[in-house]
Amino acid sequence: MNNEFAKRLIDLYLDDQLDVELVSDFREAMRFDPALNAEVASLRDTREQLMKVYGRDEMTNDENRRVYLRIMRNADPSGQAVFNPAGQLEIPWSQPTQNDHRM
């Protein structure tokens, strides 16, 4: 098993996204491999520390929506942009005007 594959496997395990059939095998491997067990414990601790420091901000849903709408207005003053699930903003192409914020 290469290093990248091992890291991905650990990430899937910590994210509770590892296939059900593999979870018991992975736990068994951790039980017999102290280095793997230590790596998983270290990464789990790191994630917990990061969540304490960088956990979800304290904005309310209403505040989140207002910020999102303001970003969308600034990104596309025409209001024709569409946010797709891949995280990309699809803005219809048009010639910029003098008052256009995209210039």
N, C-alpha and C positions, 0 to 999 in steps of 0.2 A: 504494500500500500504506500503510495507516495504521500509526501507531506501535505500537498494541497488537498488531496482527497481526504486525508485524516482531519484536516482543519474543517473542511466542509461537513464531514460526518459529525464532528463535535458541535458545530454550529447548529446543524439540524436537530441534534439531540437536545441542546440547551434551549432551542426555540420550540420544543415539543412538536417538531414537524418530521421527525424520523418515522419511517414506515413502522407500523405496529409490529410486524414480524421481526424487524431489526432491533427494536428497543431491548428485548431480552438478551439478544446476542451481544449488543453493545455493552449492556450492564455486566454481562458475564466476562467480556473482554476487559472491562475496567477492573473487575474483581481480581483477575489474574495478572494484570499489567499495572504495576504501581506507577510507572511513568505516565501512562494514559490517564489513570485515576487522578494523579496530581495535576495534569494539564487541564482536565475537565474542571476540577475544583478551583484551580487558579482562574480560568476563564469565567466560571460562574461568579466568583468573588469580584472579578473586575467588572462584570456586567452589573452586579448589584451596586457596586460603588458608583459606577457611571449613572445608574438610574437615580441614585440619591442626589447626585449633583445636577444632572441634566434631565430630571424627570419632566413629565408633561408640565408645561407652563400653567400658570394660574388663570389664564384668560377663560372667560365664560364662552359658551357656544355662540352667544350673540356677538361677543367681541371678535371671536374667530371669524364669524361670517362677515362682519363689517370690514375686517382687515382683508379678507379674501376678495370681497367685492371691490375694495379700493385698488388692490393690486390688479384685478382684472380690468377695471376702468383705465388705469394707467397703461397697462399692457396693450389694450385695444380700445381706444376711444370710440370706435364705431359700434362696439357692443356685439360684434359678430364672431368673436373668438369662441372656440369650443375647447373645453378641457377634456382630453381623452384619458382613459384609465392608465395609459402607459406613462403618465406624468408629463406629457408634452402639451404645450399650448399651441393649438392650431389657429393661426391668424390668417384670414383670407388676404391674399396679396392685393395691394392697391397702391397707386401712386401716392406718396406722401404730399400733404398740402402744407401751406405755410404755418398753419396753426397746429399741425400734427406733432404730438409729443415724441414720435419715433424718429424725428429728424436729428 
